[in-house]
Amino acid sequence: MPDLVSVVIPTYNYARFLGEAVESALGQTHPSVEVIVVDDGSTDETQDVLRRFGKAIINVRKVNQGLSAARNTGIVHARGAFIAFLDSDDIWLPEKLTRQLALFDGAPTVGLVGSNGFLIRQNGEILDTVRYEAVISRPKLLRKLLMGNCISGGSAACIRRECLGKVGGFDESLRSAEDWDMWLRIVSHYDVRFASEPLVKIRMTENSMSSAANNDKMISSEMVVLDKFFAEAGRACGTYARRKAYAHRYLLAARASMGANDLASARQHVLNCLKWNPCYLVSTVSGVWTLYKALSPTSKQSPHEQRAHEDRRDSRGF
């Protein structure tokens, strides 16, 4: 009998996209799927949308506590041997779960399977294709993961349930970067694989946590994630890896602030980058460019640079 996959869809005031997300979960070719939608206190037409699906889904309503708490609520209700997360503005292609479960077969050390994906605009137009290495060693993946979310966003991941039992649920104290925190914990104990074809469409919206407007919130959460990791499993990584990881996060934050024409924040992030690892900032073209732009007294992003920033997926993942 095929393994049951529990699909957890957290949502908050995304009624305009939710129906398409639920339909893509119900339309999976894998024959054993339960769809759990966790309404995190929505005040829009979310429940009207969900009523259309009737008993085809499990509708869980709760007070608003944020994305991590909503996902954890879904995990509590899940009965499957595997749990897959789908953000309510994203879309799965029909073969997603079938392709991912095949990569778990005969591989008990694999705790998570991700996938390649498409980045799309709000209207569904494809912006870019994101690709990952299908097989990558755990030490190499951990080194890359310390530099940013190189696994995926939540909508691309399918996780073995026992893996979550070992590493715990999503950190409810984080208001962003909760995916990155979870992946770091998983990679500390399990291998990761990726489906080779794009199987998910990730919608880039004005409220996406990767938007420049949320940069301060992002960098604050990212520092918490790094603090946690290096206080626990990351202690074996060494001082150099730690200093490089912090410097890289501040470099990305400086670039995001530049994209929003927030020069004061960009300069502060550049100074923090220099404090953690001065050699790292000047070791790359993007670092030198960011240093020059942030410290230039008349620096301002051109409209072309702003559009490039808005369309670019940085190494925080999708």
Secondary structure, DSSP 8 states (H G I E B T S, - for coil): ----EEEEEEESS-HHHHHHHHHHHHT-SSS-EEEEEEEES--SSHHHHHHTTGGGSEEEEE----HHHHHHHHHHH--SSEEEE--TT-EE-TTHHHHHHHHHTT-TTEEEEEEEEEEE-TTS-EEEEE---SB--HHHHHHHHHTS--S--GGG-EEEHHHHHHH-S--TT-SS-HHHHHHHHHHTTSEEEEEEEEEEEEE--TT-TTSGGGHHHHHHHHHHHHHHHHHTGGGGG-HHHHHHHHHHHHHHHHHHHHHTT-HHHHHHHHHHHHHH-HHHHTTSHHHHHHHHHHH-TT----HHHHHHHHH---TT--
